[in-house]
Amino acid sequence: MSSLWTPSGERPVGRETDEGPAGGSPEAPSEAELTALREQLARTPASVVVTNHCLGLWELAALSLSPPQLDQAAVAIDALGAVVERLEGRLGDEESTLRDALAQLRLAFVQVKAAADAEGAGSA
């Protein structure tokens, strides 16, 4: 089961089945609950929501490095870089953390790629 970040915290999400929503809950959120969530999201600063999505990209990239799926990791790292670098000065208090995380991912990518290349050369 997956979860979706909302300003009020993580919410479980999953695929719908014939029995109802995933996770065993027999009821989907009511229209009033959905409206309340939308209103809460609308009150949340965009920088907070974008930062949350950046953390998801960071996690995707990190997971793609072990075991190495370099093509997938590169997409996630490049996407994170595009957002962080394009929105420079607009991501709020967490911007420096996102920049550091991006730099660490790029370094890790280079190290994992070098190790994979060395392993490939050693087995040839």
Residue, then its C-alpha position, 0 to 999 in steps of 0.5 A: m500500500s502507498s501513501l499520499w502526503t497531505p498537509s494534515g499528514e500521510r494518507p494511505v492510498g491504493r488501487e480500487t478493487d471490486e470490494g472497494p478501496a484498497g486497504g480494506s476500508p469499505e468507504a471512499p472519502s466523502e465529498a465533504e472530506l475531499t472538499a476539506l482536503r482540497e481547502q487545506l491543500a489550497r492554504t498550504p504554501a506551494s513551496v511546501v508542496v513542491t518540497n514534498h514532491c522533491l523529497g519523493l524524487w530524492e527517495l526514488a533516486a536513492l532507491s534506484l541506486s541500490p541495486p543500481q538502476l542507473d537509467q532510472a536513477a538518472v531520471a529522478i536525479d535530473a528531475l530533482g535538479a530541474v526543480v531545485e535549480r529552476l526554483e532557486g530562491r523560491l523553495g523556502d526554508e528547506e531549499s538548502t537541504l534540497r540542494d545538499a540532498l541533490a549534491q549527495l545524490r549526484l555524488a552517489f550516482v557517480q560512485v555507483k556508476a564507477a563501481a558498476d563500470a569497474e565491475g563490468a570491466g573486471s568481468a570482461 
